[in-house]
């Protein structure tokens, strides 16, 4: 295995394929108040594709961020009133003085805006941890983030775990369990409060049992509810009931409500 390959990561690939420069640029747009969704981009060599909502209209916008010197960005969209409004937003967020008129291009159908960017984009302390953009892509609550932190500490080779984005506030965690060239999906549902219930569903394979060992280390094998779990058949369904200490529960209280305790029933 490549020594640079982490055992655990929040994986954008192959859904968004955002580089650090692209993520930093989009973070600045979002902090500037631009309302947009990021559309899938399986090919990382293509432009970043956004669905931008502006002035009660929604339009596709393509963005390219150049990491050269000086750093530049290009914005391509359909030429209409929306594009003019978008230009106003970009001038405000990026600075109208950074608009590169020499690279401006327009046809009957499309318009191309270009801006020169500062060396480091404003908005977001590079040492402050996860950006709000990344949080919005993965959209996990406090209990789910706590579980992923435990999982990250527990996973070791030969297993690798990737966590995939989720653009809604519910639906469980989607993981990809990787062992060499073998890959299999897993889903995790986190619910309840005292105890917190963790349910892990994956295929009943050697990789699935390796995942069980990782979760055992993460939340404690003694918390596995054997009678409620499924350990035979095509799929494993592992249910852990954990009574966390008060200092951990205090991290969850702001995000917990009675409805969230029963939102996701045990899946079979």
Secondary structure as GFF3:
##gff-version 3
##sequence-region A 1 268
A	DSSP	beta_strand	8	11	.	.	.	ID=ss1
A	DSSP	alpha_helix	20	31	.	.	.	ID=ss2
A	DSSP	beta_strand	35	38	.	.	.	ID=ss3
A	DSSP	beta_strand	48	54	.	.	.	ID=ss4
A	DSSP	beta_strand	57	66	.	.	.	ID=ss5
A	DSSP	beta_strand	72	78	.	.	.	ID=ss6
A	DSSP	alpha_helix	81	90	.	.	.	ID=ss7
A	DSSP	pi_helix	91	95	.	.	.	ID=ss8
A	DSSP	three_ten_helix	96	98	.	.	.	ID=ss9
A	DSSP	three_ten_helix	101	103	.	.	.	ID=ss10
A	DSSP	beta_strand	105	106	.	.	.	ID=ss11
A	DSSP	beta_strand	110	116	.	.	.	ID=ss12
A	DSSP	alpha_helix	132	138	.	.	.	ID=ss13
A	DSSP	alpha_helix	142	154	.	.	.	ID=ss14
A	DSSP	beta_strand	159	164	.	.	.	ID=ss15
A	DSSP	beta_strand	173	179	.	.	.	ID=ss16
A	DSSP	beta_strand	182	192	.	.	.	ID=ss17
A	DSSP	beta_strand	196	203	.	.	.	ID=ss18
A	DSSP	alpha_helix	206	219	.	.	.	ID=ss19
A	DSSP	three_ten_helix	221	223	.	.	.	ID=ss20
A	DSSP	beta_strand	235	242	.	.	.	ID=ss21
A	DSSP	alpha_helix	246	252	.	.	.	ID=ss22
A	DSSP	three_ten_helix	253	255	.	.	.	ID=ss23
A	DSSP	alpha_helix	258	261	.	.	.	ID=ss24
###
